[in-house]
Amino acid sequence: MLVRYFAGARAAAGLDEQTVDLPAGATIGDLVAHLGEQHGGDLPRVLSLCSFLVDGTVARDPSTPLDGHRGVDVLPPFAGG
């Protein structure tokens, strides 16, 4: 699965995107835990504030399954004006 990071999530992860292999039945919560453990630093805190797009559809529930999906976009809160 391709994980793409944006804005502060990109800075915390130290990369724009990565491929992640998760076991069958994995959820958004599992992905967040995996990424936080893999990268450490500020990323776990940033991920706790993020929204996620799963194949372009907003996923707010950590129990959202990822089976059959190809990509997740990690979107931290944006300020604008």
PyMOL Python script that loads the backbone (N, CA, C, O; Angstrom):
from pymol import cmd

cmd.read_pdbstr("""\
ATOM      1  N   MET A   1       0.847  -1.165   0.000  1.00  0.00           N
ATOM      2  CA  MET A   1       0.000   0.000   0.000  1.00  0.00           C
ATOM      3  C   MET A   1       0.896   1.233   0.000  1.00  0.00           C
ATOM      4  O   MET A   1       1.893   1.289   0.721  1.00  0.00           O
ATOM      5  N   LEU A   2       0.535   2.210  -0.808  1.00  0.00           N
ATOM      6  CA  LEU A   2       1.288   3.451  -0.877  1.00  0.00           C
ATOM      7  C   LEU A   2       0.735   4.428   0.151  1.00  0.00           C
ATOM      8  O   LEU A   2      -0.464   4.705   0.176  1.00  0.00           O
ATOM      9  N   VAL A   3       1.620   4.946   0.998  1.00  0.00           N
ATOM     10  CA  VAL A   3       1.255   5.965   1.987  1.00  0.00           C
ATOM     11  C   VAL A   3       1.931   7.257   1.558  1.00  0.00           C
ATOM     12  O   VAL A   3       3.151   7.313   1.404  1.00  0.00           O
ATOM     13  N   ARG A   4       1.118   8.302   1.365  1.00  0.00           N
ATOM     14  CA  ARG A   4       1.658   9.604   0.977  1.00  0.00           C
ATOM     15  C   ARG A   4       1.447  10.581   2.129  1.00  0.00           C
ATOM     16  O   ARG A   4       0.362  10.668   2.704  1.00  0.00           O
ATOM     17  N   TYR A   5       2.518  11.318   2.452  1.00  0.00           N
ATOM     18  CA  TYR A   5       2.499  12.277   3.553  1.00  0.00           C
ATOM     19  C   TYR A   5       2.409  13.697   3.004  1.00  0.00           C
ATOM     20  O   TYR A   5       2.992  14.006   1.965  1.00  0.00           O
ATOM     21  N   PHE A   6       1.676  14.556   3.706  1.00  0.00           N
ATOM     22  CA  PHE A   6       1.538  15.941   3.305  1.00  0.00           C
ATOM     23  C   PHE A   6       1.882  16.865   4.466  1.00  0.00           C
ATOM     24  O   PHE A   6       1.661  16.529   5.629  1.00  0.00           O
ATOM     25  N   ALA A   7       2.427  18.036   4.135  1.00  0.00           N
ATOM     26  CA  ALA A   7       2.703  19.135   5.074  1.00  0.00           C
ATOM     27  C   ALA A   7       3.482  18.638   6.304  1.00  0.00           C
ATOM     28  O   ALA A   7       4.551  18.045   6.162  1.00  0.00           O
ATOM     29  N   GLY A   8       2.948  18.878   7.500  1.00  0.00           N
ATOM     30  CA  GLY A   8       3.647  18.517   8.733  1.00  0.00           C
ATOM     31  C   GLY A   8       3.883  17.023   8.884  1.00  0.00           C
ATOM     32  O   GLY A   8       4.854  16.612   9.519  1.00  0.00           O
ATOM     33  N   ALA A   9       3.019  16.214   8.314  1.00  0.00           N
ATOM     34  CA  ALA A   9       3.225  14.762   8.356  1.00  0.00           C
ATOM     35  C   ALA A   9       4.449  14.389   7.520  1.00  0.00           C
ATOM     36  O   ALA A   9       5.216  13.502   7.894  1.00  0.00           O
ATOM     37  N   ARG A  10       4.626  15.073   6.386  1.00  0.00           N
ATOM     38  CA  ARG A  10       5.803  14.846   5.544  1.00  0.00           C
ATOM     39  C   ARG A  10       7.071  15.215   6.319  1.00  0.00           C
ATOM     40  O   ARG A  10       8.054  14.475   6.295  1.00  0.00           O
ATOM     41  N   ALA A  11       7.044  16.340   6.994  1.00  0.00           N
ATOM     42  CA  ALA A  11       8.212  16.771   7.763  1.00  0.00           C
ATOM     43  C   ALA A  11       8.514  15.790   8.897  1.00  0.00           C
ATOM     44  O   ALA A  11       9.677  15.462   9.130  1.00  0.00           O
ATOM     45  N   ALA A  12       7.497  15.322   9.598  1.00  0.00           N
ATOM     46  CA  ALA A  12       7.702  14.406  10.721  1.00  0.00           C
ATOM     47  C   ALA A  12       8.182  13.034  10.266  1.00  0.00           C
ATOM     48  O   ALA A  12       8.986  12.400  10.948  1.00  0.00           O
ATOM     49  N   ALA A  13       7.690  12.571   9.108  1.00  0.00           N
ATOM     50  CA  ALA A  13       8.101  11.261   8.589  1.00  0.00           C
ATOM     51  C   ALA A  13       9.463  11.336   7.911  1.00  0.00           C
ATOM     52  O   ALA A  13      10.188  10.343   7.853  1.00  0.00           O
ATOM     53  N   GLY A  14       9.811  12.517   7.398  1.00  0.00           N
ATOM     54  CA  GLY A  14      11.076  12.677   6.701  1.00  0.00           C
ATOM     55  C   GLY A  14      11.064  12.161   5.275  1.00  0.00           C
ATOM     56  O   GLY A  14      12.117  11.955   4.673  1.00  0.00           O
ATOM     57  N   LEU A  15       9.861  11.951   4.732  1.00  0.00           N
ATOM     58  CA  LEU A  15       9.747  11.506   3.348  1.00  0.00           C
ATOM     59  C   LEU A  15       8.374  11.846   2.802  1.00  0.00           C
ATOM     60  O   LEU A  15       7.433  12.103   3.554  1.00  0.00           O
ATOM     61  N   ASP A  16       8.277  11.844   1.479  1.00  0.00           N
ATOM     62  CA  ASP A  16       7.009  12.182   0.809  1.00  0.00           C
ATOM     63  C   ASP A  16       6.037  11.015   0.771  1.00  0.00           C
ATOM     64  O   ASP A  16       4.828  11.192   0.920  1.00  0.00           O
ATOM     65  N   GLU A  17       6.580   9.817   0.570  1.00  0.00           N
ATOM     66  CA  GLU A  17       5.737   8.631   0.458  1.00  0.00           C
ATOM     67  C   GLU A  17       6.556   7.389   0.743  1.00  0.00           C
ATOM     68  O   GLU A  17       7.787   7.402   0.713  1.00  0.00           O
ATOM     69  N   GLN A  18       5.837   6.322   1.020  1.00  0.00           N
ATOM     70  CA  GLN A  18       6.487   5.033   1.234  1.00  0.00           C
ATOM     71  C   GLN A  18       5.491   3.927   0.959  1.00  0.00           C
ATOM     72  O   GLN A  18       4.278   4.134   1.005  1.00  0.00           O
ATOM     73  N   THR A  19       6.018   2.757   0.675  1.00  0.00           N
ATOM     74  CA  THR A  19       5.193   1.570   0.507  1.00  0.00           C
ATOM     75  C   THR A  19       5.215   0.795   1.816  1.00  0.00           C
ATOM     76  O   THR A  19       6.275   0.566   2.398  1.00  0.00           O
ATOM     77  N   VAL A  20       4.043   0.397   2.268  1.00  0.00           N
ATOM     78  CA  VAL A  20       3.903  -0.313   3.542  1.00  0.00           C
ATOM     79  C   VAL A  20       3.168  -1.618   3.275  1.00  0.00           C
ATOM     80  O   VAL A  20       2.150  -1.639   2.584  1.00  0.00           O
ATOM     81  N   ASP A  21       3.692  -2.699   3.826  1.00  0.00           N
ATOM     82  CA  ASP A  21       3.020  -3.997   3.754  1.00  0.00           C
ATOM     83  C   ASP A  21       2.388  -4.277   5.106  1.00  0.00           C
ATOM     84  O   ASP A  21       3.078  -4.337   6.124  1.00  0.00           O
ATOM     85  N   LEU A  22       1.083  -4.447   5.111  1.00  0.00           N
ATOM     86  CA  LEU A  22       0.346  -4.745   6.332  1.00  0.00           C
ATOM     87  C   LEU A  22      -0.338  -6.096   6.186  1.00  0.00           C
ATOM     88  O   LEU A  22      -0.649  -6.517   5.072  1.00  0.00           O
ATOM     89  N   PRO A  23      -0.575  -6.774   7.294  1.00  0.00           N
ATOM     90  CA  PRO A  23      -1.258  -8.069   7.212  1.00  0.00           C
ATOM     91  C   PRO A  23      -2.730  -7.904   6.833  1.00  0.00           C
ATOM     92  O   PRO A  23      -3.306  -6.827   6.982  1.00  0.00           O
ATOM     93  N   ALA A  24      -3.315  -8.974   6.350  1.00  0.00           N
ATOM     94  CA  ALA A  24      -4.744  -8.984   6.033  1.00  0.00           C
ATOM     95  C   ALA A  24      -5.525  -8.578   7.273  1.00  0.00           C
ATOM     96  O   ALA A  24      -5.188  -8.969   8.390  1.00  0.00           O
ATOM     97  N   GLY A  25      -6.565  -7.795   7.064  1.00  0.00           N
ATOM     98  CA  GLY A  25      -7.396  -7.355   8.173  1.00  0.00           C
ATOM     99  C   GLY A  25      -6.910  -6.088   8.854  1.00  0.00           C
ATOM    100  O   GLY A  25      -7.521  -5.633   9.821  1.00  0.00           O
ATOM    101  N   ALA A  26      -5.813  -5.508   8.362  1.00  0.00           N
ATOM    102  CA  ALA A  26      -5.265  -4.299   8.979  1.00  0.00           C
ATOM    103  C   ALA A  26      -6.228  -3.128   8.814  1.00  0.00           C
ATOM    104  O   ALA A  26      -6.999  -3.062   7.856  1.00  0.00           O
ATOM    105  N   THR A  27      -6.163  -2.210   9.768  1.00  0.00           N
ATOM    106  CA  THR A  27      -7.035  -1.044   9.800  1.00  0.00           C
ATOM    107  C   THR A  27      -6.196   0.234   9.776  1.00  0.00           C
ATOM    108  O   THR A  27      -4.966   0.186   9.817  1.00  0.00           O
ATOM    109  N   ILE A  28      -6.879   1.370   9.709  1.00  0.00           N
ATOM    110  CA  ILE A  28      -6.188   2.659   9.820  1.00  0.00           C
ATOM    111  C   ILE A  28      -5.411   2.708  11.139  1.00  0.00           C
ATOM    112  O   ILE A  28      -4.268   3.165  11.164  1.00  0.00           O
ATOM    113  N   GLY A  29      -6.007   2.251  12.211  1.00  0.00           N
ATOM    114  CA  GLY A  29      -5.321   2.234  13.513  1.00  0.00           C
ATOM    115  C   GLY A  29      -4.044   1.416  13.471  1.00  0.00           C
ATOM    116  O   GLY A  29      -3.030   1.813  14.044  1.00  0.00           O
ATOM    117  N   ASP A  30      -4.088   0.273  12.795  1.00  0.00           N
ATOM    118  CA  ASP A  30      -2.889  -0.556  12.651  1.00  0.00           C
ATOM    119  C   ASP A  30      -1.818   0.173  11.843  1.00  0.00           C
ATOM    120  O   ASP A  30      -0.633   0.118  12.171  1.00  0.00           O
ATOM    121  N   LEU A  31      -2.245   0.848  10.793  1.00  0.00           N
ATOM    122  CA  LEU A  31      -1.305   1.606   9.968  1.00  0.00           C
ATOM    123  C   LEU A  31      -0.656   2.712  10.782  1.00  0.00           C
ATOM    124  O   LEU A  31       0.559   2.897  10.716  1.00  0.00           O
ATOM    125  N   VAL A  32      -1.447   3.449  11.549  1.00  0.00           N
ATOM    126  CA  VAL A  32      -0.921   4.534  12.376  1.00  0.00           C
ATOM    127  C   VAL A  32       0.100   3.984  13.383  1.00  0.00           C
ATOM    128  O   VAL A  32       1.169   4.569  13.560  1.00  0.00           O
ATOM    129  N   ALA A  33      -0.219   2.882  14.032  1.00  0.00           N
ATOM    130  CA  ALA A  33       0.713   2.278  14.991  1.00  0.00           C
ATOM    131  C   ALA A  33       2.003   1.850  14.301  1.00  0.00           C
ATOM    132  O   ALA A  33       3.096   2.079  14.821  1.00  0.00           O
ATOM    133  N   HIS A  34       1.877   1.232  13.137  1.00  0.00           N
ATOM    134  CA  HIS A  34       3.049   0.774  12.383  1.00  0.00           C
ATOM    135  C   HIS A  34       3.942   1.951  11.999  1.00  0.00           C
ATOM    136  O   HIS A  34       5.156   1.900  12.194  1.00  0.00           O
ATOM    137  N   LEU A  35       3.347   3.004  11.456  1.00  0.00           N
ATOM    138  CA  LEU A  35       4.125   4.162  11.016  1.00  0.00           C
ATOM    139  C   LEU A  35       4.787   4.858  12.197  1.00  0.00           C
ATOM    140  O   LEU A  35       5.942   5.273  12.111  1.00  0.00           O
ATOM    141  N   GLY A  36       4.057   4.983  13.296  1.00  0.00           N
ATOM    142  CA  GLY A  36       4.627   5.610  14.494  1.00  0.00           C
ATOM    143  C   GLY A  36       5.815   4.847  15.036  1.00  0.00           C
ATOM    144  O   GLY A  36       6.813   5.448  15.431  1.00  0.00           O
ATOM    145  N   GLU A  37       5.717   3.519  15.059  1.00  0.00           N
ATOM    146  CA  GLU A  37       6.833   2.689  15.523  1.00  0.00           C
ATOM    147  C   GLU A  37       8.005   2.752  14.559  1.00  0.00           C
ATOM    148  O   GLU A  37       9.161   2.786  14.981  1.00  0.00           O
ATOM    149  N   GLN A  38       7.714   2.766  13.282  1.00  0.00           N
ATOM    150  CA  GLN A  38       8.769   2.753  12.269  1.00  0.00           C
ATOM    151  C   GLN A  38       9.572   4.046  12.273  1.00  0.00           C
ATOM    152  O   GLN A  38      10.799   4.015  12.174  1.00  0.00           O
ATOM    153  N   HIS A  39       8.892   5.179  12.387  1.00  0.00           N
ATOM    154  CA  HIS A  39       9.572   6.465  12.253  1.00  0.00           C
ATOM    155  C   HIS A  39       9.880   7.138  13.582  1.00  0.00           C
ATOM    156  O   HIS A  39      10.884   7.842  13.685  1.00  0.00           O
ATOM    157  N   GLY A  40       9.054   6.948  14.598  1.00  0.00           N
ATOM    158  CA  GLY A  40       9.284   7.573  15.891  1.00  0.00           C
ATOM    159  C   GLY A  40       9.286   9.086  15.818  1.00  0.00           C
ATOM    160  O   GLY A  40       8.575   9.675  15.004  1.00  0.00           O
ATOM    161  N   GLY A  41      10.085   9.717  16.668  1.00  0.00           N
ATOM    162  CA  GLY A  41      10.181  11.174  16.699  1.00  0.00           C
ATOM    163  C   GLY A  41       8.826  11.815  16.928  1.00  0.00           C
ATOM    164  O   GLY A  41       8.070  11.402  17.808  1.00  0.00           O
ATOM    165  N   ASP A  42       8.528  12.827  16.128  1.00  0.00           N
ATOM    166  CA  ASP A  42       7.261  13.557  16.239  1.00  0.00           C
ATOM    167  C   ASP A  42       6.111  12.885  15.498  1.00  0.00           C
ATOM    168  O   ASP A  42       4.956  13.279  15.664  1.00  0.00           O
ATOM    169  N   LEU A  43       6.412  11.879  14.685  1.00  0.00           N
ATOM    170  CA  LEU A  43       5.358  11.324  13.840  1.00  0.00           C
ATOM    171  C   LEU A  43       4.174  10.754  14.623  1.00  0.00           C
ATOM    172  O   LEU A  43       3.040  11.004  14.216  1.00  0.00           O
ATOM    173  N   PRO A  44       4.351  10.014  15.707  1.00  0.00           N
ATOM    174  CA  PRO A  44       3.165   9.507  16.415  1.00  0.00           C
ATOM    175  C   PRO A  44       2.229  10.632  16.861  1.00  0.00           C
ATOM    176  O   PRO A  44       1.010  10.501  16.742  1.00  0.00           O
ATOM    177  N   ARG A  45       2.778  11.726  17.368  1.00  0.00           N
ATOM    178  CA  ARG A  45       1.948  12.857  17.792  1.00  0.00           C
ATOM    179  C   ARG A  45       1.233  13.471  16.595  1.00  0.00           C
ATOM    180  O   ARG A  45       0.040  13.764  16.662  1.00  0.00           O
ATOM    181  N   VAL A  46       1.961  13.666  15.501  1.00  0.00           N
ATOM    182  CA  VAL A  46       1.367  14.247  14.294  1.00  0.00           C
ATOM    183  C   VAL A  46       0.254  13.339  13.767  1.00  0.00           C
ATOM    184  O   VAL A  46      -0.819  13.822  13.406  1.00  0.00           O
ATOM    185  N   LEU A  47       0.500  12.041  13.723  1.00  0.00           N
ATOM    186  CA  LEU A  47      -0.514  11.105  13.223  1.00  0.00           C
ATOM    187  C   LEU A  47      -1.795  11.154  14.055  1.00  0.00           C
ATOM    188  O   LEU A  47      -2.889  10.957  13.526  1.00  0.00           O
ATOM    189  N   SER A  48      -1.658  11.417  15.354  1.00  0.00           N
ATOM    190  CA  SER A  48      -2.844  11.473  16.212  1.00  0.00           C
ATOM    191  C   SER A  48      -3.756  12.649  15.856  1.00  0.00           C
ATOM    192  O   SER A  48      -4.926  12.668  16.238  1.00  0.00           O
ATOM    193  N   LEU A  49      -3.223  13.621  15.129  1.00  0.00           N
ATOM    194  CA  LEU A  49      -3.991  14.801  14.731  1.00  0.00           C
ATOM    195  C   LEU A  49      -4.472  14.742  13.280  1.00  0.00           C
ATOM    196  O   LEU A  49      -5.243  15.598  12.844  1.00  0.00           O
ATOM    197  N   CYS A  50      -4.026  13.753  12.549  1.00  0.00           N
ATOM    198  CA  CYS A  50      -4.249  13.702  11.104  1.00  0.00           C
ATOM    199  C   CYS A  50      -5.606  13.141  10.710  1.00  0.00           C
ATOM    200  O   CYS A  50      -6.270  12.427  11.462  1.00  0.00           O
ATOM    201  N   SER A  51      -5.980  13.506   9.484  1.00  0.00           N
ATOM    202  CA  SER A  51      -7.084  12.860   8.779  1.00  0.00           C
ATOM    203  C   SER A  51      -6.461  11.956   7.724  1.00  0.00           C
ATOM    204  O   SER A  51      -5.302  12.132   7.346  1.00  0.00           O
ATOM    205  N   PHE A  52      -7.238  10.994   7.255  1.00  0.00           N
ATOM    206  CA  PHE A  52      -6.727  10.040   6.291  1.00  0.00           C
ATOM    207  C   PHE A  52      -7.693   9.909   5.125  1.00  0.00           C
ATOM    208  O   PHE A  52      -8.910   9.861   5.307  1.00  0.00           O
ATOM    209  N   LEU A  53      -7.137   9.852   3.943  1.00  0.00           N
ATOM    210  CA  LEU A  53      -7.913   9.548   2.749  1.00  0.00           C
ATOM    211  C   LEU A  53      -7.502   8.158   2.291  1.00  0.00           C
ATOM    212  O   LEU A  53      -6.331   7.915   2.002  1.00  0.00           O
ATOM    213  N   VAL A  54      -8.455   7.254   2.227  1.00  0.00           N
ATOM    214  CA  VAL A  54      -8.196   5.891   1.778  1.00  0.00           C
ATOM    215  C   VAL A  54      -8.727   5.789   0.356  1.00  0.00           C
ATOM    216  O   VAL A  54      -9.936   5.806   0.129  1.00  0.00           O
ATOM    217  N   ASP A  55      -7.810   5.683  -0.593  1.00  0.00           N
ATOM    218  CA  ASP A  55      -8.189   5.699  -2.015  1.00  0.00           C
ATOM    219  C   ASP A  55      -9.106   6.878  -2.322  1.00  0.00           C
ATOM    220  O   ASP A  55     -10.064   6.744  -3.083  1.00  0.00           O
ATOM    221  N   GLY A  56      -8.809   8.038  -1.724  1.00  0.00           N
ATOM    222  CA  GLY A  56      -9.548   9.255  -2.011  1.00  0.00           C
ATOM    223  C   GLY A  56     -10.793   9.488  -1.174  1.00  0.00           C
ATOM    224  O   GLY A  56     -11.462  10.508  -1.344  1.00  0.00           O
ATOM    225  N   THR A  57     -11.122   8.569  -0.272  1.00  0.00           N
ATOM    226  CA  THR A  57     -12.306   8.702   0.574  1.00  0.00           C
ATOM    227  C   THR A  57     -11.880   8.959   2.017  1.00  0.00           C
ATOM    228  O   THR A  57     -11.023   8.254   2.549  1.00  0.00           O
ATOM    229  N   VAL A  58     -12.476   9.963   2.647  1.00  0.00           N
ATOM    230  CA  VAL A  58     -12.133  10.309   4.027  1.00  0.00           C
ATOM    231  C   VAL A  58     -12.437   9.128   4.944  1.00  0.00           C
ATOM    232  O   VAL A  58     -13.504   8.518   4.874  1.00  0.00           O
ATOM    233  N   ALA A  59     -11.462   8.823   5.810  1.00  0.00           N
ATOM    234  CA  ALA A  59     -11.623   7.748   6.798  1.00  0.00           C
ATOM    235  C   ALA A  59     -11.262   8.321   8.165  1.00  0.00           C
ATOM    236  O   ALA A  59     -10.088   8.571   8.438  1.00  0.00           O
ATOM    237  N   ARG A  60     -12.251   8.531   9.021  1.00  0.00           N
ATOM    238  CA  ARG A  60     -12.021   9.101  10.336  1.00  0.00           C
ATOM    239  C   ARG A  60     -11.938   8.034  11.432  1.00  0.00           C
ATOM    240  O   ARG A  60     -11.342   8.266  12.484  1.00  0.00           O
ATOM    241  N   ASP A  61     -12.522   6.896  11.189  1.00  0.00           N
ATOM    242  CA  ASP A  61     -12.596   5.825  12.184  1.00  0.00           C
ATOM    243  C   ASP A  61     -11.340   4.952  12.112  1.00  0.00           C
ATOM    244  O   ASP A  61     -11.038   4.394  11.058  1.00  0.00           O
ATOM    245  N   PRO A  62     -10.599   4.829  13.237  1.00  0.00           N
ATOM    246  CA  PRO A  62      -9.386   3.994  13.225  1.00  0.00           C
ATOM    247  C   PRO A  62      -9.647   2.527  12.891  1.00  0.00           C
ATOM    248  O   PRO A  62      -8.724   1.798  12.528  1.00  0.00           O
ATOM    249  N   SER A  63     -10.898   2.095  13.012  1.00  0.00           N
ATOM    250  CA  SER A  63     -11.209   0.692  12.702  1.00  0.00           C
ATOM    251  C   SER A  63     -11.530   0.489  11.216  1.00  0.00           C
ATOM    252  O   SER A  63     -11.917  -0.607  10.812  1.00  0.00           O
ATOM    253  N   THR A  64     -11.370   1.538  10.403  1.00  0.00           N
ATOM    254  CA  THR A  64     -11.609   1.414   8.964  1.00  0.00           C
ATOM    255  C   THR A  64     -10.660   0.381   8.367  1.00  0.00           C
ATOM    256  O   THR A  64      -9.444   0.525   8.494  1.00  0.00           O
ATOM    257  N   PRO A  65     -11.186  -0.656   7.720  1.00  0.00           N
ATOM    258  CA  PRO A  65     -10.312  -1.687   7.140  1.00  0.00           C
ATOM    259  C   PRO A  65      -9.579  -1.166   5.904  1.00  0.00           C
ATOM    260  O   PRO A  65     -10.085  -0.322   5.165  1.00  0.00           O
ATOM    261  N   LEU A  66      -8.384  -1.689   5.706  1.00  0.00           N
ATOM    262  CA  LEU A  66      -7.563  -1.290   4.564  1.00  0.00           C
ATOM    263  C   LEU A  66      -7.456  -2.366   3.494  1.00  0.00           C
ATOM    264  O   LEU A  66      -6.861  -2.129   2.443  1.00  0.00           O
ATOM    265  N   ASP A  67      -8.019  -3.540   3.739  1.00  0.00           N
ATOM    266  CA  ASP A  67      -7.966  -4.618   2.744  1.00  0.00           C
ATOM    267  C   ASP A  67      -8.542  -4.148   1.415  1.00  0.00           C
ATOM    268  O   ASP A  67      -9.603  -3.524   1.371  1.00  0.00           O
ATOM    269  N   GLY A  68      -7.841  -4.451   0.345  1.00  0.00           N
ATOM    270  CA  GLY A  68      -8.310  -4.128  -0.980  1.00  0.00           C
ATOM    271  C   GLY A  68      -8.056  -2.695  -1.419  1.00  0.00           C
ATOM    272  O   GLY A  68      -8.384  -2.327  -2.547  1.00  0.00           O
ATOM    273  N   HIS A  69      -7.482  -1.893  -0.556  1.00  0.00           N
ATOM    274  CA  HIS A  69      -7.199  -0.499  -0.908  1.00  0.00           C
ATOM    275  C   HIS A  69      -5.738  -0.363  -1.320  1.00  0.00           C
ATOM    276  O   HIS A  69      -4.881  -1.139  -0.900  1.00  0.00           O
ATOM    277  N   ARG A  70      -5.475   0.644  -2.154  1.00  0.00           N
ATOM    278  CA  ARG A  70      -4.133   0.807  -2.703  1.00  0.00           C
ATOM    279  C   ARG A  70      -3.353   1.960  -2.116  1.00  0.00           C
ATOM    280  O   ARG A  70      -2.124   1.969  -2.199  1.00  0.00           O
ATOM    281  N   GLY A  71      -4.032   2.947  -1.518  1.00  0.00           N
ATOM    282  CA  GLY A  71      -3.288   4.097  -1.038  1.00  0.00           C
ATOM    283  C   GLY A  71      -3.967   4.829   0.095  1.00  0.00           C
ATOM    284  O   GLY A  71      -5.194   4.858   0.196  1.00  0.00           O
ATOM    285  N   VAL A  72      -3.140   5.426   0.953  1.00  0.00           N
ATOM    286  CA  VAL A  72      -3.608   6.248   2.055  1.00  0.00           C
ATOM    287  C   VAL A  72      -2.841   7.559   2.032  1.00  0.00           C
ATOM    288  O   VAL A  72      -1.610   7.569   2.005  1.00  0.00           O
ATOM    289  N   ASP A  73      -3.576   8.664   2.043  1.00  0.00           N
ATOM    290  CA  ASP A  73      -2.971   9.982   2.159  1.00  0.00           C
ATOM    291  C   ASP A  73      -3.095  10.429   3.607  1.00  0.00           C
ATOM    292  O   ASP A  73      -4.170  10.337   4.200  1.00  0.00           O
ATOM    293  N   VAL A  74      -1.995  10.915   4.177  1.00  0.00           N
ATOM    294  CA  VAL A  74      -1.938  11.362   5.555  1.00  0.00           C
ATOM    295  C   VAL A  74      -1.952  12.884   5.546  1.00  0.00           C
ATOM    296  O   VAL A  74      -1.015  13.523   5.067  1.00  0.00           O
ATOM    297  N   LEU A  75      -3.041  13.461   6.087  1.00  0.00           N
ATOM    298  CA  LEU A  75      -3.264  14.898   6.010  1.00  0.00           C
ATOM    299  C   LEU A  75      -3.355  15.519   7.400  1.00  0.00           C
ATOM    300  O   LEU A  75      -4.347  15.324   8.102  1.00  0.00           O
ATOM    301  N   PRO A  76      -2.333  16.262   7.799  1.00  0.00           N
ATOM    302  CA  PRO A  76      -2.421  16.956   9.086  1.00  0.00           C
ATOM    303  C   PRO A  76      -3.392  18.127   8.977  1.00  0.00           C
ATOM    304  O   PRO A  76      -3.761  18.531   7.874  1.00  0.00           O
ATOM    305  N   PRO A  77      -3.805  18.673  10.120  1.00  0.00           N
ATOM    306  CA  PRO A  77      -4.679  19.858  10.057  1.00  0.00           C
ATOM    307  C   PRO A  77      -3.976  20.981   9.320  1.00  0.00           C
ATOM    308  O   PRO A  77      -2.780  21.209   9.504  1.00  0.00           O
ATOM    309  N   PHE A  78      -4.718  21.672   8.494  1.00  0.00           N
ATOM    310  CA  PHE A  78      -4.166  22.795   7.733  1.00  0.00           C
ATOM    311  C   PHE A  78      -4.741  24.093   8.280  1.00  0.00           C
ATOM    312  O   PHE A  78      -5.923  24.168   8.614  1.00  0.00           O
ATOM    313  N   ALA A  79      -3.911  25.095   8.366  1.00  0.00           N
ATOM    314  CA  ALA A  79      -4.380  26.442   8.723  1.00  0.00           C
ATOM    315  C   ALA A  79      -4.481  27.241   7.428  1.00  0.00           C
ATOM    316  O   ALA A  79      -3.676  27.058   6.515  1.00  0.00           O
ATOM    317  N   GLY A  80      -5.419  28.081   7.357  1.00  0.00           N
ATOM    318  CA  GLY A  80      -5.566  28.876   6.158  1.00  0.00           C
ATOM    319  C   GLY A  80      -6.258  30.190   6.473  1.00  0.00           C
ATOM    320  O   GLY A  80      -6.747  30.419   7.579  1.00  0.00           O
ATOM    321  N   GLY A  81      -6.278  31.023   5.481  1.00  0.00           N
ATOM    322  CA  GLY A  81      -6.919  32.284   5.777  1.00  0.00           C
ATOM    323  C   GLY A  81      -7.354  33.020   4.600  1.00  0.00           C
ATOM    324  O   GLY A  81      -7.914  34.110   4.724  1.00  0.00           O
TER     325      GLY A  81
END
""", "prot")
cmd.dss("prot")
cmd.show_as("cartoon", "prot")
cmd.util.cbc("prot")
cmd.orient("prot")
